[in-house]
């Protein structure tokens, strides 16, 4: 696997679950909202990843995540990026929540695991940049 450049995003994130028929929580995409937001609907649930302070009321919420973003854009023909990150973190006993966007891949790790995750990824030869 080639060396990846990974940016740790500022802020703390939440992963939230709502009923599958629930509306997308208002305000998540408003111009004043900050940070990364992802919304996915399946027949089983509406999942929201957002800044912890924006977690939707009434949702089942798993809080305390930090967001690591592979610097992109990444070509769709590239293979093994997510597998490499997941394998390296799994070998270190670090749980993750993974997702991808059109341009790149993202991994969330629990805030308490961030120092160990960064050290693990650096030891595997990746560049990991922390927020200023």
GUVEXKOL-507051 format. One record per atom (N, C-alpha, C): x, y, z. Coordinates in steps of 0.02 Angstrom, whole numbers, padded with zeros to 5 digits, always signed. Layout:
N
XYZ/...
***
This chain:
132
+00043-00059+00000/+00000+00000+00000/+00044+00061+00000/+00028+00108-00042/+00067+00169-00044/+00053+00211+00019/+00098+00255+00033/+00091+00300+00090/+00031+00346+00080/-00011+00350+00130/-00070+00393+00128/-00059+00454+00170/-00088+00510+00149/-00089+00571+00190/-00158+00574+00222/-00158+00575+00288/-00220+00573+00327/-00225+00634+00371/-00281+00669+00366/-00292+00729+00407/-00343+00713+00461/-00324+00726+00523/-00371+00721+00579/-00411+00786+00580/-00476+00781+00573/-00519+00840+00570/-00531+00867+00641/-00539+00933+00646/-00554+00960+00712/-00624+00939+00735/-00634+00940+00800/-00700+00926+00827/-00711+00853+00844/-00766+00843+00880/-00787+00776+00902/-00853+00762+00867/-00860+00700+00845/-00918+00680+00804/-00961+00628+00840/-01023+00622+00815/-01070+00573+00840/-01096+00532+00782/-01111+00469+00796/-01145+00425+00748/-01214+00414+00779/-01266+00432+00742/-01334+00429+00768/-01379+00387+00724/-01428+00355+00755/-01476+00312+00720/-01547+00335+00736/-01585+00346+00682/-01656+00363+00687/-01696+00309+00651/-01761+00309+00662/-01805+00263+00626/-01799+00274+00551/-01809+00222+00511/-01799+00229+00439/-01844+00280+00405/-01903+00293+00433/-01949+00341+00403/-01941+00412+00430/-01895+00421+00477/-01885+00488+00507/-01860+00537+00454/-01881+00600+00461/-01854+00650+00414/-01781+00665+00431/-01745+00688+00381/-01676+00710+00394/-01681+00769+00442/-01644+00767+00498/-01649+00820+00547/-01635+00889+00517/-01679+00937+00530/-01669+01004+00502/-01606+01036+00531/-01575+01075+00491/-01516+01112+00514/-01449+01079+00500/-01449+01013+00486/-01386+00979+00474/-01348+01008+00414/-01385+01031+00365/-01354+01057+00304/-01361+01132+00296/-01380+01166+00350/-01388+01238+00346/-01320+01271+00337/-01317+01330+00307/-01253+01363+00295/-01212+01374+00358/-01243+01383+00415/-01207+01395+00477/-01180+01331+00510/-01204+01274+00488/-01182+01211+00518/-01110+01198+00498/-01071+01172+00544/-01001+01161+00528/-00983+01088+00530/-00926+01072+00501/-00901+01004+00505/-00929+00957+00454/-00909+00896+00460/-00928+00842+00415/-00997+00817+00434/-01038+00804+00384/-01105+00776+00394/-01117+00723+00341/-01140+00665+00362/-01160+00613+00315/-01226+00585+00338/-01272+00576+00290/-01338+00547+00305/-01349+00489+00258/-01367+00432+00286/-01381+00372+00246/-01447+00342+00270/-01491+00329+00221/-01555+00297+00237/-01555+00227+00207/-01575+00178+00247/-01587+00110+00223/-01658+00091+00244/-01679+00032+00227/-01745+00010+00249/-01747-00002+00324/-01689-00005+00356/-01684-00019+00427/-01673+00042+00471/-01644+00095+00443/-01626+00153+00485/-01609+00214+00443/-01606+00270+00478/-01577+00332+00452/-01516+00345+00496/-01457+00341+00466/-01395+00352+00503/-01369+00422+00489/-01345+00454+00541/-01317+00522+00535/-01249+00523+00569/-01199+00548+00533/-01134+00562+00563/-01127+00638+00560/-01115+00668+00617/-01114+00742+00620/-01074+00764+00681/-01058+00829+00684/-01027+00853+00746/-01069+00834+00806/-01036+00814+00859/-01072+00791+00919/-01125+00840+00942/-01110+00904+00937/-01157+00956+00960/-01220+00959+00917/-01218+00929+00857/-01275+00931+00812/-01314+00865+00811/-01297+00818+00855/-01330+00752+00855/-01405+00762+00863/-01444+00728+00822/-01517+00738+00823/-01549+00715+00887/-01596+00755+00911/-01635+00738+00971/-01676+00675+00957/-01681+00632+01006/-01721+00572+00999/-01687+00514+00964/-01625+00524+00943/-01588+00471+00909/-01549+00429+00959/-01534+00368+00939/-01485+00328+00976/-01417+00356+00954/-01377+00378+01002/-01315+00414+00984/-01255+00379+01016/-01205+00369+00975/-01139+00345+00997/-01093+00405+00987/-01075+00438+01041/-01036+00500+01038/-00962+00487+01049/-00922+00539+01040/-00852+00536+01058/-00806+00509+01004/-00821+00523+00941/-00780+00500+00885/-00738+00556+00857/-00679+00538+00832/-00636+00585+00795/-00632+00562+00723/-00630+00609+00677/-00634+00596+00606/-00565+00602+00573/-00544+00549+00539/-00482+00548+00501/-00500+00543+00428/-00474+00588+00387/-00491+00592+00316/-00428+00580+00275/-00433+00533+00228/-00378+00521+00181/-00378+00580+00132/-00321+00612+00125/-00317+00669+00081/-00329+00646+00009/-00377+00676-00023/-00396+00657-00091/-00391+00716-00138/-00421+00710-00195/-00467+00656-00215/-00430+00592-00232/-00466+00537-00223/-00439+00470-00239/-00475+00444-00301/-00438+00413-00345/-00467+00384-00405/-00509+00323-00385/-00564+00313-00420/-00607+00255-00407/-00572+00189-00422/-00518+00191-00461/-00482+00130-00478/-00433+00108-00424/-00420+00150-00375/-00375+00130-00320/-00408+00076-00278/-00368+00029-00256/-00395-00025-00216/-00355-00031-00151/-00388-00056-00100/-00354-00074-00038/-00344-00019+00012/-00367+00041-00001/-00356+00096+00045/-00392+00084+00111/-00456+00072+00107/-00495+00061+00169/-00472-00003+00203/-00456-00054+00164/-00433-00118+00193/-00368-00107+00231/-00323-00068+00203/-00259-00056+00237/-00270-00020+00303/-00310+00033+00302/-00323+00070+00364/-00358+00026+00415/-00408-00011+00394/-00446-00054+00439/-00400-00109+00468/-00359-00140+00427/-00314-00193+00450/-00263-00166+00500/-00234-00109+00485/-00184-00080+00530/-00215-00062+00598/-00274-00032+00596/-00307-00013+00659/-00332-00075+00696/-00358-00124+00660/-00382-00185+00693/-00325-00222+00727/-00267-00224+00694/-00209-00258+00724/-00188-00225+00789/-00203-00160+00796/-00187-00123+00857/-00246-00125+00907/-00300-00159+00890/-00358-00164+00935/-00399-00101+00937/-00399-00062+00883/-00436+00001+00881/-00498-00008+00837/-00556+00002+00867/-00619-00002+00830/-00626+00059+00785/-00662+00050+00729/-00671+00107+00684/-00741+00105+00655/-00761+00162+00628/-00822+00170+00590/-00799+00201+00524/-00811+00167+00468/-00784+00188+00404/-00839+00210+00357/-00824+00259+00315/-00868+00280+00262/-00828+00314+00207/-00858+00317+00149/-00825+00348+00092/-00871+00400+00061/-00839+00448+00029/-00874+00499-00010/-00849+00494-00081/-00873+00536-00125/-00852+00534-00195/-00777+00543-00201/-00748+00588-00162/-00677+00605-00169/-00629+00564-00127/-00653+00536-00071/-00604+00506-00025/-00636+00458+00024/-00595+00432+00069/-00616+00387+00122/-00607+00421+00190/-00650+00402+00237/-00649+00430+00304/-00654+00373+00355/-00620+00381+00410/-00622+00333+00465/-00634+00372+00529/-00681+00349+00569/-00691+00377+00635/-00664+00328+00687/-00628+00354+00736/-00605+00315+00792/-00627+00351+00856/-00635+00314+00909/-00654+00345+00972/-00600+00394+00993/-00620+00450+01022/-00573+00503+01041/-00517+00477+01086/-00534+00432+01131/-00483+00405+01176/-00431+00364+01139/-00449+00337+01080/-00403+00297+01040/-00363+00337+00989/-00378+00402+00982/-00346+00442+00930/-00269+00442+00935/-00239+00453+00993/-00166+00453+00995/-00136+00387+00972/-00166+00332+00993/-00141+00266+00974/-00154+00252+00899/-00211+00276+00874/-00227+00267+00803/-00177+00305+00760/-00162+00368+00779/-00114+00408+00741/-00045+00375+00742/-00025+00351+00800/+00041+00318+00806/+00043+00254+00764/-00011+00216+00764/-00015+00154+00726/-00010+00169+00651/-00047+00218+00628/-00045+00235+00556/+00023+00263+00536/+00053+00302+00579/+00121+00328+00564/+00171+00271+00562/+00166+00224+00607/+00211+00167+00609/+00204+00124+00545/+00144+00126+00515/+00132+00089+00453/+00156+00129+00392/+00184+00188+00404/+00213+00228+00349/+00169+00283+00322/+00112+00295+00354/+00068+00348+00330/+00084+00414+00365/+00068+00468+00331/+00074+00535+00360/+00007+00552+00394/+00010+00570+00457/-00050+00588+00494/-00041+00659+00521/-00086+00704+00500/-00083+00774+00520/-00139+00789+00568/-00121+00817+00626/-00170+00836+00676/-00192+00908+00664/-00253+00927+00685/-00276+00996+00675/-00233+01045+00715/-00228+01104+00687/-00188+01157+00721/-00222+01182+00782/
***
